[in-house]
Amino acid sequence: MLKPFLYPKNFVCSFLLAAACLLAGEAKAQNELEYVGELGISVGGAQYFGDLNTRGALNTIKPAVGIYYRKYLNEYVGVRAHARFLQLGYSDVYNKNEFERRRNLSFNTNVEELALQGDFNFFKFEPGSLDHRFSPYLSAGASIFHFNPYAYLDGKKYFLQSMRTEGQGSALYPERKPYSLISYAFLVGGGFKYNISKKVNVGLEALYRFTQTDYLDDVSTTYAGPGVFTTLPNGQPSVAAQLQDRSYVTGEPIGVAGRQRGNSRDKDQFLTIELTISILFTSYHCKF
């Protein structure tokens, strides 16, 4: 009864079947867990620098939140898409310079930003590893963002771009065009990240933006002067005229046509400092 098993054809088939089972088992054993990316959130603050905050003060930090996905290319390099919502603002009341305090301008704005960044680890970073679970890193990239500065007059909120506070679009200043509410920025910064479990990373990150607009604060060049703005039927200055020169609150108005209002040579900038937490995504790949 055992003789049929010893036939050459049956023996070869049995050998091939056994070999296939062994190879399948070996391939399964060599399937290695690989971290492919992470989905996370960021929470922190944002600080504006520009024509109103010329001394780089960190005294009006406003909220910033975001969501991001980072794709791992290897243990040292990753690429990230990061969407953020943040607020920026400043006022001349914080300045010590006499002219800036007399100028008495202020603004606030919401910013919606979408950034594409490259992250470069100083150390080998392997989530789940006891030896490679921490690394400082550098980050650089570019972003596109929307903003819309506003200020308050007599308790009422006014969006400043539509007020043309520096004479944009007027016959007296044909070279001054209304500025766009969409701009872009170059980002550079870095941080620290730490893997607290096989599924979770935490970190701290600071990013500086070199924006390509000088109107985050609605301030850039010279005063347009009261002659650009129409007066109200009762002879009082219009809302736009009052918003372009707020120095009447602090004394004799200084907003005569051609007098310096801001510094058009330098673009506005802003900084974010954020805590991050992310969930890791994994896959299996076969090592041969």
Steps between C-alpha positions, in 0.01 A plus 500: 500500500799736548646434160295765312652771716847395390422545133731773357209723396337491844833551675584811294155651560530441874848657507384810312201541731720478809750747353221747422373479857849562636557799273162649590582464869840661450350792303245559776774494760691764305203736469621805695290774657569830323388850607373683192357823643307678771187710535512767767373825647690809613401751768688814599542870438590746223684834513504774233803714405481797265433874472323513837729255682840620382698385804409131480303492824327175602220675688185436294506123447164380364356148450613261225362152426567259216474153354772325300609181329870409487623236255820319601753458217756337731623526860638851438272673249127564477263723302198666657179677403381725785178706512474769768261759634659778704450860609740796486477852635683798647452859614722806524405532867764232569780700335753717682601709199333842522397519135352149507301577814369820341413310182256289706421235236383146572373190323388141541458228242407135466738294286421174321820332382593189299869405516720238333812423702804275500617368840860390557591307817838548667487145638366174364133489600324164531165502684467198723875476550655556842821630346364736232182652641615865529642752254530874447417600142508784250200594287474718190241560232242741363140590572208682348269691734195726514474802730267799541612769748240687702482765771237648730367854495251605767450133584416398143710261292626615158701299246788722395581384147168631367565837670807562276672669795816585304311641200502179294302544179454877539574754227769659720688168532445306176815294563357360825282200428273321752700220658404136469362316803681182389876475525774245553792456736825310538525299823805401700525358849535182697407311810525185706295182473470201730334166448305410816355173368481292184201709391559854632757779448512834683708807420570871528555713189580864413457629143584846365326641190655744256181616331478664159254769607551824692131536582429247775459812715357727223808723541776536241586838346404863570185675615262573215379813677143608582446640148465150356195419711157648464338669798160413643196724429547663840857593412658238725775270367389164360575167667783437252656839578489430872650152459789618281615745768417416862746752646218745580437285809847579638528868400534709187448281188827403331359328190587755234543383140845352434601454863638158587233260627687170464814345351437360151852360469432208734223242475296392803589181686354272763596212725315196633598290802295180530470176691430200274350155556455241228375147432737274303407294195679172426526239225682170454766443241696188414878504551710269277 
